[in-house]
Amino acid sequence: MLLAPSTQRDDLVVAPISRPTTVTPTTPSPVQRTATPSTREERAEFDALLAAVVPCRTEDPELWFAERTADVERAKALCRECPLAVGCLAGAIERNEPWGVWGGEVFVDGQVVAMKRGRGRPRKVRPEDAQVA
């Protein structure tokens, strides 16, 4: 037991200085690393329950990072029904997601935008197609 030298007085009770103990990590054996069948079954059951509720688990993942505006709007519509949308959006904002649909919102260059524009130039409106007010 070590005592601090400057605090050794007869009228003072001194607590011993403790040193942190180092714990050496043990490498689990291959048998310990594999999941038991009940754990695998529980994971499979959880994944099945999650897939039934969360649309991004069952739909094509590319839909949430699509270039076409129609696909992006479809992903946003699917997210509106998801019970995890609020947490998903909060996590995307916290992580500064650069792009994609997260929590029903579209991210472009790390910013939430109302609607994603398609690539390229917008179509020109021909005079005969324009609505006369």
N, C-alpha and C positions, 0 to 999 in steps of 0.2 A: 504494500500500500504506500503510495506517495503522498506527501503533504506539501503544500506550497510553503516555501521557507519563510516568506514574509508574514504569514498568518499564524505562526506557531506562538501562541501566548497561553498562559496558564488559565486566564479567565475566559477564553474564547474556545468554543467547540468548533473544530474545523472538519469539514467533510472531506473525504478522500477524493483525489482527482482520478476520475475514471478515464481509461483509454478505450477508444472504440474497438470493439472486437471485429475482426474481419472474418467474414463467412466465405468460404470458397465454394463456388457453385459446383454441384456435382452433375455430371452428364448422365442423363437417364439412359438406361439400357434400351435396346430396340424394342423390347417387350413393353416397357413403360411408355414409349413414345406413341405406340399405336393405340387408337381409341378402342375402348371395349365395345362390344356389339350394342349394348344399351345406349351408349353415348352416340354411336352412329345413328341408331334408330331415332333418338331424340333430335339430333341435328336434321335428319331427313324429314321428320315430322314438322319441325320448326320451319324448314325451308318450304315445305308444302303449304303450311298455313300462311306464311309470308307471301308466297307466290299467288295465293288466292286473293290477297288483299291489295298487294302493291303492284301496280301495272308495269313498272320498269323491270320487274323480275320475269314477267311473262312475255312482254312485247320485245321486238327487235331493239337492242341497245342503240343501234345507229339512229333510231327515230329521235332520240333526245339530243342528237348532235347533227341533225339533218341540215341541208342547205336550202331545200325548197320550203317556201313559206307555208304551204299546205301541210307538209309533214310536221313542221314546228308547231303549227296550230293544233294538230292532232295530238301531239305530245303534251301540249299545255292542257288540252281538254281531258286527257287521261289523268294528268296530275291533279286536276280539280277534284276528282273523286277519291284520291288517295288520302288515307288517314294520317300519313306521315309527311304530308306536304309542308307543314309549318316548320318542322324540324329539318327537313331536307333543304328548304330555302335558307334557314338560319345557318346551317352548316356550310352551304355554298357561299354565303356572304362572308362567313368567318374565314373560310379557306381562300377567299378571293378567286373563285372559279373564273377562268378566262372566257368560257363560252359554253353554250348548251342550255338545255331546259332543266331547271332545278326548282322543285317546289312549285311548279306551275308558272314560273317566270322565265323570261329569256335573258340570258347573259350574252353580251357582245363586248369584247375587249374589257371584261371584268365589270361591266356596268349593266344594271337591269334596264332593259328597254321594253317599250310597250309591244312592239312588233318587229320581227326581223325582216329586213328587206332581202330579196333574192339577190343572187350574184349578177353582175353585169349592169348595163344601163337599163333604165325603165323603158317600157314600150312607149312609142310615140302614139298619140291619139290622133287618128285621122279626122279631118273636119267633118266628114259625113257621119262619123261615129259619135261625135261630141253631142251632148245633150244641149238643146237650146233652152235657155231659161225663160 
